[in-house]
């Protein structure tokens, strides 16, 4: 059995009174399962910066609260930081 730890954490935060929840997913693949969970709750924002290791996911924004900022596989920390900065500025 697999657990989506960040989604469980975000659900707990929302259940215990957090007014806003944001998830920033940054690793070698798009967190499409986490995005699916966040997408159904309009009070959350999902910010993804996948390294595009899995094609055809994470290239476009979804709905009004799931925003993706793809980066190339092997990208440097600076590139990830720039994606996060852009996500927070948007």
C-alpha positions in Angstrom: 0.0 0.0 0.0 1.3 3.5 -0.9 0.6 6.6 1.1 0.9 10.1 -0.3 2.5 11.7 2.8 2.2 15.3 1.6 -1.4 14.9 0.7 -2.1 13.3 4.2 -0.2 16.2 5.8 -2.2 18.8 3.8 -5.5 17.1 4.7 -4.5 17.2 8.3 -3.6 20.9 8.1 -6.9 21.7 6.5 -8.8 19.6 9.0 -7.2 21.3 12.0 -8.0 24.8 10.8 -5.4 25.9 8.2 -7.1 28.5 6.0 -4.7 28.0 3.1 -2.6 25.0 2.1 0.1 25.0 -0.6 2.0 22.0 -1.8 5.3 22.4 -3.7 6.3 19.2 -5.4 9.9 19.1 -6.6 11.5 15.9 -7.7 12.2 13.8 -10.8 8.6 13.2 -11.7 5.4 15.0 -11.8 3.3 14.4 -8.6 0.1 13.7 -10.6 -1.5 11.7 -7.7 -0.9 14.6 -5.3 -2.1 17.0 -8.0 -5.3 14.9 -8.3 -6.0 15.2 -4.6 -5.2 19.0 -4.5 -7.3 19.7 -7.7 -10.5 18.5 -6.0 -10.1 20.9 -3.2 -10.3 24.6 -4.3 -8.8 25.8 -1.1 -5.4 24.3 -1.9 -2.7 25.3 -4.3 -0.4 22.7 -5.9 2.8 24.0 -7.3 4.8 21.4 -9.3 8.3 21.7 -10.6 8.8 18.2 -12.1 12.0 17.3 -13.9 9.9 15.8 -16.7 11.3 12.3 -16.2 7.8 11.0 -16.9 6.5 12.5 -20.2 3.1 14.0 -20.8 2.4 15.0 -17.2 3.1 18.2 -15.4 3.6 20.3 -18.5 0.4 22.4 -18.1 -1.6 24.0 -15.4 -4.8 22.3 -14.3 -7.9 24.0 -13.1 -7.6 27.2 -11.0 -5.3 25.9 -8.4 -2.7 23.5 -9.9 0.2 25.2 -11.4 3.2 23.4 -13.0 6.7 24.8 -13.7 8.6 22.0 -15.5 12.3 21.9 -15.3 14.8 19.8 -17.3 16.1 16.6 -15.8 19.4 17.2 -14.0 18.5 20.8 -13.4 20.6 22.7 -10.8 19.3 24.0 -7.4 19.3 27.5 -8.9 16.8 26.4 -11.6 14.6 24.8 -9.0 14.8 28.0 -6.9 13.9 30.1 -9.9 10.9 27.8 -10.5 9.8 28.2 -6.9 10.3 32.0 -7.0 8.2 32.2 -10.2 5.5 30.0 -8.6 5.3 32.3 -5.5 5.3 35.4 -7.7 2.5 34.2 -9.8 
